[in-house]
Amino acid sequence: MISRRRFLTGSIALSLSGFYTSIVSAVGRVTPWRNWSGWLLAHPRARLAPLNEGQLVDQIKGSTGAIRPVGAGHSFTPLALTDDNLVVMDKMSGIISHDKETNEATLWAGTRLADSGPMLDELDQAMFNLPDIDHQTLAGAIATSTHGTGKGLKSLSGYVTGLRLVTPSGEVLDLNKDNNSDLFNAARVSFGALGVITRIRFKNREPFRLRTQTWIEKTEDVLKKFDQSIEDHQHYEMMPLVHSDYSLVVAHTETDDALQTTVEEDYGGAFISMVAATPIMLRKTLIHTLALIQGSTEAIGESFNALTNHRHDRFNEMEYSVPLASGPDCLREILATIERESIDVAFPLEYRIVDGDDTWLSMFAGGPRVSISVHRMASKDYHPLFDWIEPIFWKYNGRPHWGKVHTLGYEQLKYLYPRYDDFITLQASLDPEGRMLNDHLKYLLGK
Ligand SMILES: Cc1cc2nc3c(=O)[nH]c(=O)nc-3n(C[C@H](O)[C@H](O)[C@H](O)COP(=O)(O)OP(=O)(O)OC[C@H]3O[C@@H](n4cnc5c(N)ncnc54)[C@H](O)[C@@H]3O)c2cc1C
């Protein structure tokens, strides 16, 4: 049986163990920084790791040059890249306060999602939804509108009810829908361009348990039933298997049944290796045969365990969100292009649904969308694949995930977000010297 986790943890081993070791450069002690996939490298001349807001304010005021906050480095785009001041929020982690009546909790911005699940559970709270891994920090996750899947379920930034922002001038601002609501809606998804977020209040719900089922089904059949399936399952996604007519389906349904774990075997890794080793012409037949002999899997877990996975092998990813109605055609065109161009990729796609929100720069601003992802193992150059696929997303009015590979800059982005220019005006007013900007952010904001 193939589980989703194993599907995405393919077996192409990468030797990245040296990436996080310290290196002493010839010009002094500089600890390089790399992102999760290993494709982005920087040599920050200072690492600011504040213990509290007071210290952060002092560090910002006492520093010169650019300031880039970083979370867990899980973005594929150079949002956090800097050779100046990297602000690491790891020491500002944990729960600050909670409200039993409203089911809200305020956490430090550097808290990892993986830590927040059990901590919230102790307070009788749980996040409504989660992305498919939980290594990200809360601030890093909301900064790019990180999301999971499910009808009526928003990206994480859509559940933020308040936050504290330290601006580049060292001002400390408490923002919520009643207090400076424009800045609040801009700051919820702001990829660290407005300042450093130190604490975040989330609207949560009571803890819940999910039954997770995975199976393989014909992609066209899954698409046909998609609208009903997202009604039937709280969280639902499909992972189309390229060079085939099949998809892996992952469905989570709320349950009160007892916890139930399954022993995971590494079929997925073996599967991807097997597919990768098979000539492209024969892959369809191979996957068809495998689909016929595979069964389904089932497990029951607490929501924060059930929704998240471990990724052992590194990859790069491109993801765009397209309007709901365009999802199926966009997906079909991607699959057809990969097949027509005989692109040698074995990694499944990902097709998810996310509800709309009122955050200015959320990919889901203004209404629900379907997000579609394409992956490439980090050992391979992603350009040949992504260069083919990205124009397809543009054709369907796609918005790029801020944290995933894309090539769009201000000239295109201003048409995708009604409040884009307002965001830029706000950014300039908070940061007239452009201290929060690196080259990538300047490109995004047209500076
Ligand atoms: C294996 C893997 C799986 C993923 N799965 C999903 C998924 O299921 N769904 C999804 O939507 N995305 C997913 N992503 C993308 C990931 O969730 C986002 O890129 C996210 O932003 C990474 O969070 P981070 O903590 O690593 O932040 P980083 O990547 O370090 O930073 C992201 C942004 O946040 C800003 N930032 C960080 N901390 C602060 C702060 N305190 N104040 C202000 N700005 C700050 C940074 O400046 C940067 O602009 C995945 C990525 C990987 C590698």
The ligand as an SDF file (V2000), in Angstrom:
LIG
                    3D

 53 58  0  0  0  0  0  0  0  0999 V2000
    8.8560   20.2090    2.5370 C   0  0  0  0  0  0  0  0  0  0  0  0
    8.0050   21.4440    2.4210 C   0  0  0  0  0  0  0  0  0  0  0  0
    6.6250   21.3100    2.4870 C   0  0  0  0  0  0  0  0  0  0  0  0
    5.8080   22.4440    2.3690 C   0  0  0  0  0  0  0  0  0  0  0  0
    4.4560   22.2870    2.4260 N   0  0  0  0  0  0  0  0  0  0  0  0
    3.6650   23.3600    2.2700 C   0  0  0  0  0  0  0  0  0  0  0  0
    2.2490   23.2330    2.3090 C   0  0  0  0  0  0  0  0  0  0  0  0
    1.7060   22.1510    2.5210 O   0  0  0  0  0  0  0  0  0  0  0  0
    1.4960   24.3410    2.0950 N   0  0  0  0  0  0  0  0  0  0  0  0
    2.0580   25.5550    1.8400 C   0  0  0  0  0  0  0  0  0  0  0  0
    1.3280   26.5200    1.6230 O   0  0  0  0  0  0  0  0  0  0  0  0
    3.3980   25.7230    1.8430 N   0  0  0  0  0  0  0  0  0  0  0  0
    4.1990   24.6610    2.0620 C   0  0  0  0  0  0  0  0  0  0  0  0
    5.5510   24.8240    2.0590 N   0  0  0  0  0  0  0  0  0  0  0  0
    6.0990   26.1880    1.9600 C   0  0  0  0  0  0  0  0  0  0  0  0
    6.3450   26.7920    3.3500 C   0  0  0  0  0  0  0  0  0  0  0  0
    5.2420   26.5320    4.2010 O   0  0  0  0  0  0  0  0  0  0  0  0
    6.5020   28.3050    3.2410 C   0  0  0  0  0  0  0  0  0  0  0  0
    7.5360   28.6120    2.3590 O   0  0  0  0  0  0  0  0  0  0  0  0
    6.7280   28.9700    4.5970 C   0  0  0  0  0  0  0  0  0  0  0  0
    6.7450   30.3510    4.4050 O   0  0  0  0  0  0  0  0  0  0  0  0
    8.0120   28.5150    5.2580 C   0  0  0  0  0  0  0  0  0  0  0  0
    8.0050   28.9150    6.6140 O   0  0  0  0  0  0  0  0  0  0  0  0
    9.3870   29.1630    7.3660 P   0  0  0  0  0  0  0  0  0  0  0  0
    9.1200   29.2510    8.8240 O   0  0  0  0  0  0  0  0  0  0  0  0
   10.3890   28.1880    6.9220 O   0  0  0  0  0  0  0  0  0  0  0  0
    9.7510   30.6280    6.8500 O   0  0  0  0  0  0  0  0  0  0  0  0
   10.9620   31.0960    5.9370 P   0  0  0  0  0  0  0  0  0  0  0  0
   10.9290   30.3170    4.6830 O   0  0  0  0  0  0  0  0  0  0  0  0
   12.2140   31.1190    6.7170 O   0  0  0  0  0  0  0  0  0  0  0  0
   10.4970   32.5900    5.6390 O   0  0  0  0  0  0  0  0  0  0  0  0
    9.3390   32.8090    4.8760 C   0  0  0  0  0  0  0  0  0  0  0  0
    8.9980   34.2880    4.9200 C   0  0  0  0  0  0  0  0  0  0  0  0
    8.5930   34.6300    6.2270 O   0  0  0  0  0  0  0  0  0  0  0  0
    9.2660   35.8010    6.6390 C   0  0  0  0  0  0  0  0  0  0  0  0
    9.3670   35.7470    8.0990 N   0  0  0  0  0  0  0  0  0  0  0  0
    9.8490   34.7430    8.8550 C   0  0  0  0  0  0  0  0  0  0  0  0
    9.7680   35.0770   10.1590 N   0  0  0  0  0  0  0  0  0  0  0  0
    9.2350   36.3150   10.2150 C   0  0  0  0  0  0  0  0  0  0  0  0
    8.9140   37.2060   11.2790 C   0  0  0  0  0  0  0  0  0  0  0  0
    9.1150   36.8850   12.5560 N   0  0  0  0  0  0  0  0  0  0  0  0
    8.3870   38.3980   10.9510 N   0  0  0  0  0  0  0  0  0  0  0  0
    8.1620   38.7490    9.6730 C   0  0  0  0  0  0  0  0  0  0  0  0
    8.4560   37.9550    8.6360 N   0  0  0  0  0  0  0  0  0  0  0  0
    8.9740   36.7560    8.9120 C   0  0  0  0  0  0  0  0  0  0  0  0
   10.5980   35.7150    5.9310 C   0  0  0  0  0  0  0  0  0  0  0  0
   11.2270   36.9720    5.8570 O   0  0  0  0  0  0  0  0  0  0  0  0
   10.1660   35.2130    4.5820 C   0  0  0  0  0  0  0  0  0  0  0  0
    9.7170   36.2700    3.7950 O   0  0  0  0  0  0  0  0  0  0  0  0
    6.4050   23.7300    2.1860 C   0  0  0  0  0  0  0  0  0  0  0  0
    7.7870   23.8490    2.1510 C   0  0  0  0  0  0  0  0  0  0  0  0
    8.5820   22.7120    2.2710 C   0  0  0  0  0  0  0  0  0  0  0  0
   10.0740   22.8460    2.2230 C   0  0  0  0  0  0  0  0  0  0  0  0
  1  2  1  0
  2  3  1  0
  2 52  2  0
  3  4  2  0
  4  5  1  0
  4 50  1  0
  5  6  2  0
  6  7  1  0
  6 13  1  0
  7  8  2  0
  7  9  1  0
  9 10  1  0
 10 11  2  0
 10 12  1  0
 12 13  2  0
 13 14  1  0
 14 15  1  0
 14 50  1  0
 15 16  1  0
 16 17  1  0
 16 18  1  0
 18 19  1  0
 18 20  1  0
 20 21  1  0
 20 22  1  0
 22 23  1  0
 23 24  1  0
 24 25  2  0
 24 26  1  0
 24 27  1  0
 27 28  1  0
 28 29  2  0
 28 30  1  0
 28 31  1  0
 31 32  1  0
 32 33  1  0
 33 34  1  0
 33 48  1  0
 34 35  1  0
 35 36  1  0
 35 46  1  0
 36 37  1  0
 36 45  1  0
 37 38  2  0
 38 39  1  0
 39 40  1  0
 39 45  2  0
 40 41  1  0
 40 42  2  0
 42 43  1  0
 43 44  2  0
 44 45  1  0
 46 47  1  0
 46 48  1  0
 48 49  1  0
 50 51  2  0
 51 52  1  0
 52 53  1  0
M  END
$$$$
